[in-house]
Amino acid sequence: MSDSLPAGSANALRVVLIGATGMVGRQVMARAVGRDDIRLTAVARREVPLPPGSRMEMLLSDPAHWPDAIAAARASVAVIALGTTIRAVGGDQAAFRAVDHDLVVAAARAAKDAGVRQLIVVTSVGADAGSRNFYLSVKGETEDALARLRFDRLDILHPGLLLGYREGPLRLAERVAMLGSPVLDLLLHGKFRKYRSFKAATLADVILALAGAKAGGRFVHEYDALRRVLRRS
């Protein structure tokens, strides 16, 4: 499925979004509306409605064929916003790892092979391969694997609790966390500031602001760093 691209987009920054159906991916598509400086192509396994006013391409295929779709985007920047939850996979740790590690790394490797210069990936605050927490250890292992692919620039985003629309019913604990986040955020200072909540729409703005950054290297952005990106943009 595709819409015509805006005039003058030949010189726009080509960005491929992998993981367009989740909360962050949808916000990236929405915040890119009206941006003639960005030519966005989304890769997904299922169709989702495009935001009103969007002029972009969406390539639908089974993940086994994502490398072809990623290559077809001819992008210089890749954004990976893939992820599931332990609850969504019924507590199956292997199924969780298959998405949050294996699929993410495979998509990143395909992007590298396609000539992508910059990778922007959303993981989680506290990600650490050495963590005793399974979720955080998988996120950390994924980050380490991405670093070994040696993109010219790797931006790793570590948001805290993400606020925004989620598909499916929320658990009581999730509802309480979202409702209480404004108060809780005020109590998080010093080394705990990195755990403050972050709106998915604002994170999408950060992603688009980082896209095309020239400096090379590996950059990890936690709460304050994410805010600085927005102030500089």
ZAMAR-291493 format. One record per residue: residue number from 1; residue in three letters; z, x, y of N, C-alpha, C in turn. Coordinates in pm, whole numbers, plus 50000, padded with zeros to 5 digits. Layout:
! ZAMAR-291493
titi / marvex / nw / nu / nv / caw / cau / cav / cw / cu / cv
NUM / ALA / Z / X / Y / Z / X / Y / Z / X / Y
...
END
This chain:
! ZAMAR-291493
titi / marvex / nw / nu / nv / caw / cau / cav / cw / cu / cv
1 / MET / 50000 / 50085 / 49883 / 50000 / 50000 / 50000 / 50000 / 50089 / 50123
2 / SER / 49921 / 50060 / 50223 / 49918 / 50143 / 50343 / 49875 / 50062 / 50463
3 / ASP / 49915 / 50108 / 50581 / 49870 / 50051 / 50706 / 49795 / 50159 / 50780
4 / SER / 49709 / 50119 / 50874 / 49634 / 50217 / 50950 / 49728 / 50299 / 51036
5 / LEU / 49692 / 50424 / 51059 / 49776 / 50515 / 51135 / 49738 / 50513 / 51281
6 / PRO / 49831 / 50542 / 51372 / 49804 / 50534 / 51514 / 49704 / 50639 / 51559
7 / ALA / 49635 / 50606 / 51666 / 49540 / 50700 / 51724 / 49613 / 50827 / 51766
8 / GLY / 49547 / 50941 / 51746 / 49609 / 51067 / 51786 / 49703 / 51122 / 51684
9 / SER / 49715 / 51056 / 51568 / 49813 / 51101 / 51467 / 49766 / 51225 / 51392
10 / ALA / 49641 / 51268 / 51415 / 49591 / 51387 / 51345 / 49677 / 51509 / 51375
11 / ASN / 49738 / 51513 / 51494 / 49822 / 51627 / 51532 / 49970 / 51600 / 51508
12 / ALA / 50001 / 51486 / 51450 / 50141 / 51450 / 51427 / 50199 / 51532 / 51313
13 / LEU / 50330 / 51548 / 51314 / 50401 / 51616 / 51206 / 50396 / 51530 / 51081
14 / ARG / 50348 / 51586 / 50973 / 50340 / 51511 / 50848 / 50472 / 51522 / 50771
15 / VAL / 50531 / 51407 / 50744 / 50660 / 51401 / 50674 / 50645 / 51312 / 50552
16 / VAL / 50691 / 51361 / 50436 / 50692 / 51278 / 50316 / 50836 / 51241 / 50285
17 / LEU / 50860 / 51113 / 50268 / 50993 / 51059 / 50239 / 50999 / 51021 / 50093
18 / ILE / 51093 / 51080 / 50020 / 51110 / 51053 / 49878 / 51244 / 50983 / 49861
19 / GLY / 51239 / 50857 / 49821 / 51359 / 50776 / 49814 / 51359 / 50675 / 49926
20 / ALA / 51252 / 50596 / 49934 / 51235 / 50505 / 50046 / 51306 / 50372 / 50026
21 / THR / 51355 / 50345 / 49904 / 51410 / 50213 / 49876 / 51560 / 50201 / 49903
22 / GLY / 51627 / 50314 / 49925 / 51771 / 50312 / 49949 / 51805 / 50290 / 50095
23 / MET / 51934 / 50289 / 50123 / 51981 / 50259 / 50258 / 51930 / 50360 / 50360
24 / VAL / 51938 / 50488 / 50329 / 51894 / 50590 / 50424 / 51742 / 50590 / 50435
25 / GLY / 51673 / 50583 / 50322 / 51527 / 50583 / 50326 / 51471 / 50469 / 50408
26 / ARG / 51527 / 50351 / 50393 / 51480 / 50236 / 50472 / 51502 / 50260 / 50621
27 / GLN / 51614 / 50322 / 50654 / 51642 / 50348 / 50795 / 51547 / 50455 / 50852
28 / VAL / 51513 / 50554 / 50771 / 51416 / 50654 / 50818 / 51284 / 50586 / 50852
29 / MET / 51239 / 50497 / 50765 / 51114 / 50425 / 50793 / 51125 / 50342 / 50920
30 / ALA / 51240 / 50275 / 50937 / 51259 / 50190 / 51054 / 51264 / 50272 / 51183
31 / ARG / 51334 / 50385 / 51181 / 51350 / 50466 / 51302 / 51223 / 50543 / 51336
32 / ALA / 51131 / 50553 / 51241 / 51004 / 50621 / 51267 / 50901 / 50529 / 51333
33 / VAL / 50931 / 50401 / 51340 / 50838 / 50306 / 51402 / 50816 / 50344 / 51548
34 / GLY / 50691 / 50351 / 51588 / 50658 / 50385 / 51726 / 50654 / 50533 / 51755
35 / ARG / 50681 / 50617 / 51655 / 50681 / 50762 / 51674 / 50541 / 50816 / 51644
36 / ASP / 50458 / 50830 / 51746 / 50324 / 50884 / 51726 / 50325 / 51032 / 51692
37 / ASP / 50441 / 51098 / 51712 / 50450 / 51241 / 51682 / 50480 / 51267 / 51535
38 / ILE / 50504 / 51161 / 51458 / 50537 / 51175 / 51316 / 50443 / 51088 / 51234
39 / ARG / 50383 / 51148 / 51133 / 50301 / 51073 / 51039 / 50378 / 51066 / 50907
40 / LEU / 50433 / 50950 / 50878 / 50525 / 50933 / 50765 / 50452 / 50875 / 50644
41 / THR / 50475 / 50937 / 50531 / 50430 / 50885 / 50402 / 50551 / 50872 / 50313
42 / ALA / 50571 / 50755 / 50255 / 50685 / 50733 / 50166 / 50637 / 50730 / 50022
43 / VAL / 50717 / 50786 / 49934 / 50690 / 50786 / 49790 / 50804 / 50711 / 49723
44 / ALA / 50771 / 50612 / 49643 / 50874 / 50530 / 49579 / 50823 / 50478 / 49446
45 / ARG / 50917 / 50432 / 49364 / 50878 / 50377 / 49234 / 50856 / 50226 / 49241
46 / ARG / 50905 / 50163 / 49346 / 50884 / 50019 / 49360 / 50858 / 49985 / 49507
47 / GLU / 50797 / 49872 / 49526 / 50758 / 49831 / 49661 / 50879 / 49779 / 49739
48 / VAL / 50884 / 49812 / 49865 / 50982 / 49755 / 49957 / 50906 / 49713 / 50083
49 / PRO / 50954 / 49612 / 50154 / 50885 / 49570 / 50276 / 50888 / 49682 / 50380
50 / LEU / 50775 / 49702 / 50446 / 50771 / 49799 / 50555 / 50836 / 49739 / 50678
51 / PRO / 50902 / 49819 / 50760 / 50965 / 49767 / 50882 / 50860 / 49707 / 50975
52 / PRO / 50896 / 49605 / 51050 / 50802 / 49545 / 51147 / 50749 / 49652 / 51242
53 / GLY / 50618 / 49653 / 51261 / 50558 / 49747 / 51353 / 50528 / 49884 / 51294
54 / SER / 50563 / 49906 / 51168 / 50541 / 50039 / 51109 / 50393 / 50061 / 51082
55 / ARG / 50351 / 50184 / 51099 / 50215 / 50224 / 51067 / 50226 / 50353 / 50986
56 / MET / 50236 / 50336 / 50858 / 50263 / 50447 / 50768 / 50200 / 50416 / 50634
57 / GLU / 50213 / 50509 / 50543 / 50164 / 50490 / 50407 / 50282 / 50487 / 50311
58 / MET / 50270 / 50404 / 50208 / 50368 / 50407 / 50099 / 50292 / 50422 / 49969
59 / LEU / 50325 / 50526 / 49894 / 50261 / 50554 / 49766 / 50356 / 50516 / 49654
60 / LEU / 50312 / 50424 / 49570 / 50396 / 50373 / 49461 / 50351 / 50433 / 49329
61 / SER / 50443 / 50489 / 49255 / 50410 / 50543 / 49124 / 50537 / 50568 / 49045
62 / ASP / 50521 / 50585 / 48916 / 50632 / 50626 / 48831 / 50674 / 50767 / 48871
63 / PRO / 50803 / 50800 / 48866 / 50847 / 50935 / 48904 / 50773 / 51047 / 48832
64 / ALA / 50723 / 51021 / 48713 / 50649 / 51124 / 48640 / 50524 / 51167 / 48716
65 / HIS / 50473 / 51077 / 48802 / 50352 / 51107 / 48879 / 50382 / 51135 / 49026
66 / TRP / 50510 / 51148 / 49060 / 50543 / 51176 / 49199 / 50484 / 51307 / 49250
67 / PRO / 50474 / 51413 / 49169 / 50413 / 51535 / 49222 / 50275 / 51513 / 49281
68 / ASP / 50195 / 51426 / 49217 / 50062 / 51397 / 49271 / 50072 / 51323 / 49404
69 / ALA / 50166 / 51227 / 49411 / 50184 / 51151 / 49535 / 50235 / 51241 / 49647
70 / ILE / 50328 / 51329 / 49615 / 50383 / 51421 / 49715 / 50273 / 51514 / 49766
71 / ALA / 50192 / 51564 / 49676 / 50082 / 51652 / 49716 / 49982 / 51577 / 49804
72 / ALA / 49958 / 51450 / 49772 / 49861 / 51371 / 49847 / 49905 / 51349 / 49992
73 / ALA / 50036 / 51356 / 50018 / 50086 / 51335 / 50154 / 50051 / 51451 / 50247
74 / ARG / 50024 / 51568 / 50190 / 49987 / 51687 / 50267 / 50088 / 51711 / 50382
75 / ALA / 50215 / 51704 / 50347 / 50321 / 51712 / 50446 / 50371 / 51855 / 50462
76 / SER / 50429 / 51883 / 50578 / 50496 / 52010 / 50599 / 50648 / 51994 / 50592
77 / VAL / 50694 / 51869 / 50595 / 50837 / 51839 / 50585 / 50858 / 51734 / 50476
78 / ALA / 50957 / 51757 / 50390 / 50995 / 51658 / 50288 / 51138 / 51614 / 50314
79 / VAL / 51160 / 51484 / 50304 / 51294 / 51426 / 50316 / 51327 / 51361 / 50182
80 / ILE / 51436 / 51403 / 50121 / 51479 / 51343 / 49995 / 51608 / 51264 / 50019
81 / ALA / 51597 / 51134 / 49999 / 51712 / 51045 / 50016 / 51735 / 50967 / 49887
82 / LEU / 51722 / 51037 / 49775 / 51742 / 50977 / 49644 / 51890 / 50978 / 49608
83 / GLY / 51930 / 50880 / 49531 / 52068 / 50882 / 49482 / 52106 / 50750 / 49420
84 / THR / 52200 / 50756 / 49329 / 52253 / 50636 / 49268 / 52405 / 50646 / 49272
85 / THR / 52473 / 50561 / 49201 / 52619 / 50566 / 49192 / 52659 / 50555 / 49045
86 / ILE / 52778 / 50603 / 49016 / 52828 / 50591 / 48879 / 52834 / 50444 / 48837
87 / ARG / 52872 / 50357 / 48932 / 52880 / 50214 / 48900 / 52743 / 50158 / 48867
88 / ALA / 52640 / 50200 / 48943 / 52506 / 50146 / 48923 / 52450 / 50180 / 48786
89 / VAL / 52495 / 50291 / 48729 / 52445 / 50331 / 48596 / 52547 / 50299 / 48488
90 / GLY / 52640 / 50211 / 48518 / 52736 / 50167 / 48417 / 52830 / 50274 / 48367
91 / GLY / 52859 / 50372 / 48456 / 52951 / 50478 / 48417 / 52888 / 50588 / 48333
92 / ASP / 52758 / 50582 / 48312 / 52688 / 50681 / 48230 / 52664 / 50808 / 48313
93 / GLN / 52740 / 50914 / 48284 / 52728 / 51036 / 48362 / 52591 / 51102 / 48345
94 / ALA / 52535 / 51094 / 48226 / 52403 / 51153 / 48203 / 52297 / 51082 / 48285
95 / ALA / 52307 / 50950 / 48295 / 52211 / 50872 / 48374 / 52226 / 50905 / 48523
96 / PHE / 52350 / 50923 / 48567 / 52373 / 50960 / 48706 / 52311 / 51096 / 48736
97 / ARG / 52334 / 51192 / 48649 / 52282 / 51327 / 48668 / 52129 / 51328 / 48666
98 / ALA / 52071 / 51241 / 48584 / 51925 / 51236 / 48574 / 51861 / 51201 / 48707
99 / VAL / 51931 / 51122 / 48789 / 51878 / 51085 / 48921 / 51922 / 51185 / 49026
100 / ASP / 52052 / 51204 / 49040 / 52105 / 51281 / 49153 / 52086 / 51432 / 49140
101 / HIS / 52057 / 51478 / 49023 / 52024 / 51620 / 49005 / 51879 / 51637 / 48961
102 / ASP / 51846 / 51587 / 48843 / 51716 / 51616 / 48784 / 51600 / 51563 / 48868
103 / LEU / 51608 / 51437 / 48910 / 51498 / 51378 / 48986 / 51487 / 51440 / 49124
104 / VAL / 51600 / 51467 / 49186 / 51599 / 51530 / 49319 / 51535 / 51669 / 49311
105 / VAL / 51577 / 51748 / 49213 / 51523 / 51884 / 49200 / 51375 / 51880 / 49165
106 / ALA / 51334 / 51788 / 49078 / 51193 / 51777 / 49041 / 51108 / 51740 / 49163
107 / ALA / 51159 / 51647 / 49246 / 51086 / 51608 / 49366 / 51076 / 51724 / 49464
108 / ALA / 51184 / 51798 / 49477 / 51184 / 51913 / 49567 / 51088 / 52021 / 49517
109 / ARG / 51087 / 52045 / 49388 / 50996 / 52146 / 49332 / 50850 / 52104 / 49355
110 / ALA / 50822 / 51975 / 49340 / 50687 / 51925 / 49366 / 50649 / 51946 / 49513
111 / ALA / 50746 / 51924 / 49602 / 50721 / 51946 / 49744 / 50693 / 52092 / 49774
112 / LYS / 50771 / 52178 / 49712 / 50750 / 52323 / 49730 / 50612 / 52363 / 49681
113 / ASP / 50574 / 52313 / 49564 / 50443 / 52345 / 49507 / 50330 / 52292 / 49595
114 / ALA / 50356 / 52183 / 49669 / 50256 / 52123 / 49755 / 50246 / 52192 / 49891
115 / GLY / 50328 / 52295 / 49913 / 50321 / 52369 / 50038 / 50413 / 52321 / 50148
116 / VAL / 50509 / 52236 / 50113 / 50605 / 52188 / 50213 / 50690 / 52305 / 50264
117 / ARG / 50706 / 52314 / 50395 / 50782 / 52424 / 50455 / 50931 / 52393 / 50464
118 / GLN / 50964 / 52270 / 50501 / 51103 / 52232 / 50529 / 51146 / 52118 / 50439
119 / LEU / 51264 / 52131 / 50380 / 51322 / 52024 / 50299 / 51450 / 51976 / 50366
120 / ILE / 51460 / 51845 / 50385 / 51581 / 51781 / 50437 / 51634 / 51691 / 50326
121 / VAL / 51757 / 51712 / 50284 / 51812 / 51635 / 50172 / 51948 / 51579 / 50208
122 / VAL / 51972 / 51456 / 50169 / 52101 / 51389 / 50193 / 52184 / 51400 / 50066
123 / THR / 52301 / 51464 / 50075 / 52391 / 51469 / 49959 / 52524 / 51403 / 49996
124 / SER / 52632 / 51478 / 50000 / 52761 / 51414 / 50028 / 52860 / 51517 / 50081
125 / VAL / 52945 / 51474 / 50171 / 53054 / 51559 / 50214 / 53139 / 51595 / 50092
126 / GLY / 53180 / 51720 / 50084 / 53262 / 51764 / 49972 / 53182 / 51813 / 49852
127 / ALA / 53049 / 51811 / 49861 / 52967 / 51858 / 49749 / 53001 / 52003 / 49715
128 / ASP / 53027 / 52029 / 49588 / 53069 / 52163 / 49546 / 53050 / 52173 / 49395
129 / ALA / 52966 / 52266 / 49354 / 52940 / 52282 / 49211 / 53068 / 52311 / 49132
130 / GLY / 53169 / 52367 / 49196 / 53293 / 52399 / 49128 / 53398 / 52290 / 49133
131 / SER / 53363 / 52175 / 49191 / 53460 / 52066 / 49204 / 53495 / 52006 / 49069
132 / ARG / 53618 / 51959 / 49056 / 53660 / 51890 / 48935 / 53611 / 51745 / 48936
133 / ASN / 53567 / 51699 / 49051 / 53513 / 51563 / 49063 / 53368 / 51565 / 49017
134 / PHE / 53336 / 51484 / 48917 / 53201 / 51487 / 48859 / 53094 / 51461 / 48965
135 / TYR / 53112 / 51359 / 49045 / 53013 / 51324 / 49149 / 52987 / 51442 / 49241
136 / LEU / 53093 / 51502 / 49293 / 53078 / 51612 / 49387 / 53024 / 51737 / 49321
137 / SER / 53059 / 51758 / 49195 / 53007 / 51877 / 49126 / 52856 / 51866 / 49103
138 / VAL / 52809 / 51746 / 49069 / 52665 / 51727 / 49051 / 52592 / 51747 / 49183
139 / LYS / 52648 / 51693 / 49290 / 52586 / 51712 / 49422 / 52580 / 51861 / 49457
140 / GLY / 52687 / 51933 / 49428 / 52689 / 52076 / 49457 / 52589 / 52154 / 49373
141 / GLU / 52579 / 52121 / 49245 / 52481 / 52186 / 49158 / 52339 / 52160 / 49207
142 / THR / 52317 / 52039 / 49255 / 52185 / 52003 / 49308 / 52151 / 52088 / 49430
143 / GLU / 52247 / 52103 / 49520 / 52225 / 52185 / 49639 / 52193 / 52329 / 49601
144 / ASP / 52264 / 52383 / 49505 / 52239 / 52521 / 49462 / 52099 / 52535 / 49404
145 / ALA / 52057 / 52435 / 49326 / 51922 / 52438 / 49267 / 51815 / 52431 / 49376
146 / LEU / 51840 / 52351 / 49477 / 51743 / 52340 / 49588 / 51733 / 52471 / 49665
147 / ALA / 51845 / 52538 / 49682 / 51844 / 52666 / 49754 / 51759 / 52769 / 49679
148 / ARG / 51762 / 52762 / 49547 / 51686 / 52859 / 49467 / 51535 / 52838 / 49478
149 / LEU / 51492 / 52722 / 49528 / 51349 / 52697 / 49546 / 51294 / 52771 / 49668
150 / ARG / 51383 / 52818 / 49755 / 51346 / 52903 / 49869 / 51243 / 52839 / 49963
151 / PHE / 51276 / 52721 / 50012 / 51198 / 52665 / 50121 / 51218 / 52752 / 50245
152 / ASP / 51121 / 52752 / 50335 / 51139 / 52826 / 50459 / 51264 / 52778 / 50533
153 / ARG / 51286 / 52646 / 50527 / 51406 / 52589 / 50590 / 51459 / 52478 / 50499
154 / LEU / 51589 / 52481 / 50473 / 51656 / 52380 / 50393 / 51770 / 52323 / 50475
155 / ASP / 51762 / 52193 / 50504 / 51868 / 52122 / 50577 / 51939 / 52030 / 50480
156 / ILE / 52069 / 52054 / 50459 / 52151 / 51974 / 50368 / 52245 / 51889 / 50453
157 / LEU / 52236 / 51759 / 50439 / 52317 / 51667 / 50520 / 52436 / 51618 / 50439
158 / HIS / 52555 / 51632 / 50498 / 52680 / 51594 / 50433 / 52748 / 51481 / 50509
159 / PRO / 52697 / 51361 / 50504 / 52767 / 51251 / 50571 / 52890 / 51208 / 50493
160 / GLY / 52984 / 51146 / 50565 / 53097 / 51083 / 50497 / 53054 / 50945 / 50449
161 / LEU / 53142 / 50847 / 50460 / 53109 / 50711 / 50420 / 52991 / 50661 / 50503
162 / LEU / 52883 / 50621 / 50436 / 52766 / 50572 / 50506 / 52779 / 50422 / 50531
163 / LEU / 52755 / 50383 / 50655 / 52766 / 50244 / 50695 / 52627 / 50184 / 50714
164 / GLY / 52605 / 50068 / 50658 / 52477 / 50001 / 50672 / 52456 / 49905 / 50557
165 / TYR / 52341 / 49842 / 50558 / 52311 / 49743 / 50455 / 52286 / 49809 / 50321
166 / ARG / 52351 / 49761 / 50219 / 52329 / 49806 / 50083 / 52284 / 49688 / 49998
167 / GLU / 52188 / 49713 / 49908 / 52146 / 49608 / 49817 / 52255 / 49582 / 49714
168 / GLY / 52266 / 49456 / 49673 / 52362 / 49423 / 49570 / 52501 / 49396 / 49626
169 / PRO / 52587 / 49336 / 49546 / 52722 / 49305 / 49591 / 52808 / 49430 / 49607
170 / LEU / 52892 / 49428 / 49709 / 52985 / 49539 / 49730 / 53115 / 49512 / 49656
171 / ARG / 53175 / 49619 / 49604 / 53308 / 49606 / 49546 / 53410 / 49588 / 49658
172 / LEU / 53526 / 49533 / 49623 / 53630 / 49509 / 49723 / 53667 / 49638 / 49794
173 / ALA / 53679 / 49748 / 49720 / 53717 / 49876 / 49780 / 53613 / 49922 / 49882
174 / GLU / 53484 / 49896 / 49853 / 53378 / 49934 / 49947 / 53385 / 49850 / 50073
175 / ARG / 53410 / 49722 / 50058 / 53422 / 49634 / 50175 / 53540 / 49677 / 50264
176 / VAL / 53652 / 49705 / 50200 / 53771 / 49747 / 50274 / 53744 / 49878 / 50348
177 / ALA / 53677 / 49972 / 50280 / 53647 / 50102 / 50341 / 53558 / 50086 / 50463
178 / MET / 53457 / 50002 / 50453 / 53365 / 49982 / 50565 / 53435 / 49913 / 50682
179 / LEU / 53515 / 49812 / 50651 / 53586 / 49740 / 50757 / 53691 / 49828 / 50824
180 / GLY / 53753 / 49914 / 50745 / 53861 / 49997 / 50799 / 53816 / 50129 / 50856
181 / SER / 53688 / 50162 / 50842 / 53641 / 50294 / 50884 / 53662 / 50324 / 51033
182 / PRO / 53645 / 50227 / 51124 / 53667 / 50261 / 51265 / 53809 / 50310 / 51294
183 / VAL / 53906 / 50249 / 51227 / 54045 / 50290 / 51246 / 54073 / 50421 / 51174
184 / LEU / 54024 / 50433 / 51051 / 54047 / 50554 / 50973 / 53984 / 50675 / 51042
185 / ASP / 53865 / 50657 / 51100 / 53798 / 50769 / 51167 / 53883 / 50828 / 51277
186 / LEU / 53958 / 50742 / 51348 / 54043 / 50791 / 51456 / 54156 / 50880 / 51407
187 / LEU / 54188 / 50866 / 51278 / 54299 / 50944 / 51221 / 54251 / 51075 / 51159
188 / LEU / 54121 / 51092 / 51150 / 54065 / 51211 / 51085 / 54036 / 51318 / 51189
189 / HIS / 54119 / 51420 / 51192 / 54104 / 51528 / 51290 / 54098 / 51663 / 51219
190 / GLY / 54063 / 51766 / 51296 / 54060 / 51901 / 51239 / 53967 / 51911 / 51122
191 / LYS / 54016 / 51970 / 51013 / 53931 / 51991 / 50896 / 53893 / 51860 / 50828
192 / PHE / 53959 / 51749 / 50867 / 53929 / 51620 / 50805 / 53822 / 51542 / 50882
193 / ARG / 53779 / 51594 / 50997 / 53676 / 51524 / 51075 / 53547 / 51505 / 50995
194 / LYS / 53520 / 51598 / 50906 / 53395 / 51590 / 50830 / 53386 / 51467 / 50742
195 / TYR / 53502 / 51402 / 50718 / 53503 / 51282 / 50634 / 53481 / 51154 / 50713
196 / ARG / 53462 / 51164 / 50843 / 53441 / 51044 / 50922 / 53313 / 50971 / 50878
197 / SER / 53314 / 50840 / 50896 / 53200 / 50759 / 50854 / 53079 / 50785 / 50945
198 / PHE / 52962 / 50746 / 50896 / 52838 / 50771 / 50968 / 52743 / 50655 / 50942
199 / LYS / 52684 / 50602 / 51047 / 52589 / 50493 / 51030 / 52459 / 50547 / 50970
200 / ALA / 52405 / 50474 / 50874 / 52282 / 50517 / 50810 / 52168 / 50527 / 50912
201 / ALA / 52165 / 50436 / 51008 / 52060 / 50441 / 51111 / 52072 / 50567 / 51194
202 / THR / 52195 / 50608 / 51224 / 52216 / 50730 / 51302 / 52178 / 50852 / 51220
203 / LEU / 52208 / 50849 / 51090 / 52168 / 50959 / 51004 / 52016 / 50971 / 50999
204 / ALA / 51947 / 50858 / 50999 / 51801 / 50861 / 51003 / 51752 / 50928 / 51131
205 / ASP / 51819 / 50902 / 51243 / 51782 / 50968 / 51369 / 51801 / 51119 / 51358
206 / VAL / 51907 / 51160 / 51291 / 51932 / 51304 / 51269 / 51818 / 51364 / 51186
207 / ILE / 51780 / 51295 / 51081 / 51672 / 51345 / 50995 / 51544 / 51365 / 51074
208 / LEU / 51508 / 51267 / 51154 / 51384 / 51276 / 51231 / 51395 / 51383 / 51340
209 / ALA / 51516 / 51404 / 51392 / 51535 / 51509 / 51492 / 51523 / 51648 / 51430
210 / LEU / 51566 / 51662 / 51306 / 51559 / 51792 / 51237 / 51418 / 51823 / 51189
211 / ALA / 51339 / 51720 / 51163 / 51205 / 51740 / 51107 / 51122 / 51829 / 51198
212 / GLY / 51070 / 51935 / 51140 / 50986 / 52027 / 51215 / 51061 / 52139 / 51284
213 / ALA / 51192 / 52148 / 51263 / 51270 / 52257 / 51322 / 51212 / 52391 / 51279
214 / LYS / 51204 / 52485 / 51372 / 51133 / 52610 / 51346 / 51217 / 52717 / 51278
215 / ALA / 51345 / 52727 / 51312 / 51428 / 52834 / 51256 / 51434 / 52823 / 51104
216 / GLY / 51427 / 52937 / 51036 / 51433 / 52937 / 50891 / 51575 / 52954 / 50840
217 / GLY / 51594 / 52926 / 50712 / 51725 / 52945 / 50651 / 51780 / 52818 / 50590
218 / ARG / 51904 / 52827 / 50546 / 51974 / 52714 / 50485 / 52082 / 52665 / 50581
219 / PHE / 52080 / 52536 / 50611 / 52173 / 52479 / 50709 / 52245 / 52360 / 50646
220 / VAL / 52377 / 52362 / 50651 / 52457 / 52251 / 50600 / 52517 / 52179 / 50720
221 / HIS / 52490 / 52050 / 50730 / 52532 / 51971 / 50846 / 52638 / 51870 / 50805
222 / GLU / 52762 / 51893 / 50852 / 52867 / 51794 / 50832 / 52883 / 51714 / 50961
223 / TYR / 52988 / 51635 / 50972 / 52998 / 51535 / 51079 / 52968 / 51592 / 51218
224 / ASP / 53038 / 51697 / 51258 / 53019 / 51750 / 51394 / 52881 / 51810 / 51412
225 / ALA / 52829 / 51876 / 51309 / 52695 / 51934 / 51318 / 52590 / 51825 / 51327
226 / LEU / 52609 / 51715 / 51255 / 52516 / 51602 / 51263 / 52513 / 51545 / 51404
227 / ARG / 52631 / 51536 / 51466 / 52638 / 51485 / 51603 / 52571 / 51581 / 51701
228 / ARG / 52584 / 51709 / 51677 / 52521 / 51808 / 51766 / 52369 / 51798 / 51760
229 / VAL / 52316 / 51772 / 51643 / 52170 / 51755 / 51631 / 52124 / 51642 / 51723
230 / LEU / 52197 / 51533 / 51724 / 52158 / 51420 / 51809 / 52169 / 51453 / 51956
231 / ARG / 52272 / 51528 / 51994 / 52287 / 51564 / 52135 / 52175 / 51656 / 52182
232 / ARG / 52124 / 51739 / 52092 / 52018 / 51831 / 52131 / 51880 / 51766 / 52131
233 / SER / 51868 / 51652 / 52063 / 51735 / 51592 / 52049 / 51696 / 51512 / 52175
END
